[in-house]
Amino acid sequence: SWGRYRNPVPATRPQEAPSVSIVDQSRDGDILVLTINNPPVNAFSPGVPEGLKAGLDAAAADDTVRAVVIIGAGRTFVAGADIKTFNLPREQAPDLRGTIEALDAFPKPTVAAIHGTALGGGLELAMGCTYRVAVPGAQLGLPEVKLGVLPGAGGTQRLPRVVGAQKALDMMLSGTPIRATEASQLGLIDRIVDGDLLSGAVEFARELADARPLPRISERAVPGASPEVFAAARGGIKKTHRGQLSPSLIIDLAELAATVPFQEGWAAEAGRFMQAKDSPQSRALRHIFFAERESAKIPGITKDTPTTEIRSAGVIGAGTMGGGIAMNFLNAGIPVTIVETTQDALDRGLGVIRRNYEATAKKGRLTQADVETRMALLTPSLDMTALKDADIVIEAVFENMDVKKDIFTKLDAIAKPGAILASNTSTLDVNEIASVTRRPESVIGLHFFSPANVMKLLEIVRAEKTSDSVLATSMALARRIGKVGVVVGVCDGFVGNRMIHRYGDEARKIVEEGARPEDVDAAMNTLGLPMGPFQMSDMAGLDIGYAIRQHQARVAGQPAPDGWLDRIVERGRKGQKTGAGIYDYDETRKPRPNADMQRLIEDYRAEKGITPRAITPEESTARLAYSLVNEGAKILEEGIAQRAGDIDVIYIYGYGFPAYRGGPMQYADEVGLKTVVADLERYGQTPAPLLKKLADEGKTFAEWDAEKGRG
Ligand code: 3HC
């Protein structure tokens, strides 16, 4: 009986009563309206399929119902399958496919009324309906590829039948949604509703209530399908999705849509979906989906923590970092005052910003008017007092404590009360910087990654005295300028660079023991990193690491370091910027191994009495990945990062670690911490106590995060 579903269900339904439907039934004359009410995003959670099926049963049994409208309560239509249920056994997972089968077989018209986002299973549900209407701002897409899966509820079979093979491939392989207005041109939306969505949908349903036969998508052919289209897509993903499983499955299924009867493709899709869902790649991408959202949560900071609105910004230093940082604000429509010490430096900095924008305009991603609007928001100055009205000032000068202290002392005298004083330092002690001001509670580290206008990561360095309000404002600001902000504590290098230093040390050691730099880089490329350790250090500039190593030796009272890489730098080879480093470079910036450098390394080994041995790519990968993991474990123990997931987010967005590996900590979980510990010991590294403990207990970092989250 469907009677028990009849009453509207209050939004705050008791958790212990799962039999209560979260799909509300209501009547508008001869139309039955089913409202899915599963906040925050109406994901297809347990209860939703039961509620929808009950609604369909009710509509089928009642002759006075001529058509059904399905709509989402709150801010959106269904945003997809409930990703949290992906780990459930198949029998317990919500039956999205069964619901869509019921819709497809339904004898009366069904209309999906879409606002917000119809994503993944949400769009599949809508395509199972007879018709779709939407508000102009709605977005529709199949983003499953971003989670390492594929549309598993008919999307691979229905979308090509509606929008054609090419467009469907584009949408499913990119995962990028399209606007309702475009969807309407493609025939994916039957009517755009400008006014109230529900009344528009009911009106539409009434108009077409008696139209027969029902135009079912499953009965159509795929337009524009040819073997060439699928061959081209297979070629394309070799570049865009190297090493990934789900994109090739998506292409196979889209091809099936064009070549076999619907039922056959529909059945094949179910199997491929399970295959993708159960892969390490999908586990990794789902981990990152939740880790990214979790990283925005900071114990002690709530919705009620006061924040200030950032209406204007100041940047000190118009070099590469300062300019890039300024661009983030300009892009978000926030005026920036940028300060330099000489007119020359100021002119150069402004020139670079303008050229960057013009290059974007040339690619068609900005109009010339956009360029001018942004440049008009930028005020250059040679005088720090020009920063007196800024709501936030970010210092981006070179890494020298004395210089930074001098700037913050001046800034303290100039900046208005309540202004946030931020340093873009990548290594220095933010507590020490804050100590020269009379308002250490206003001081914070905002560590941008180069190029600062492109890289999505922002390490938000919480110093000892940083106030909650300054922290919360900085998190909100990160979101506003399109960054993923991760809160970290003060230590040398914070999270990202501290780990990368250990990784660099290990990479040099591997070469010292017998590998060639290009072999080590190739091993990491195979893991999915666009750049291996040496390609990366050549790009960043070898002189930076060199200076750090010299400095650390001086501080420790040790002799100047004299590794093989130091010798390369001492020959004036500083990396890409000098056209030569570990590798040689031409205009293409493609690294080419250099025979002299190979000899330098061999001579170095001979001099130190090292007999080179063959090192497999597997050994390189393990040693490098686990050196990150080991340092990451120490960082967790010290509380410098709150969660292993935060470290993974930092590595995905700041260091090019492939998202489909989930970041170093998730990668270690997938390998198994016992194996990680054994390998570290085999290669002469001491496992961090936390890592050892988790391995002994048979646990994962994910479990550690979850236990910590529960307190
Ligand atoms: N399942 C479970 N939880 C989800 C979810 C989903 N599909 N989508 C969002 N959530 C949760 C988030 O984890 C977050 O939870 P939290 O508040 O506890 O951190 C909350 O909903 C709000 O999400 P956002 O913070 O991301 O909110 P935004 O407003 O910024 O974005 C959104 C909304 C665009 C819908 C975005 O959440 C999103 O892109 N979601 C994923 C959509 C997706 O990938 N759908 C496909 C799923 S796979 C599928 O459908 C398989 C099928 O083919 C069989």
Residues whose N, C-alpha, C, O or C-beta is under 5 A from the ligand:
A	BS01	3HC	P40 V41 A43 A79 G80 A81 D82 I83 K84 T117 L119 G120 G121 P143 E144 L150 P151 G152 A153 R293
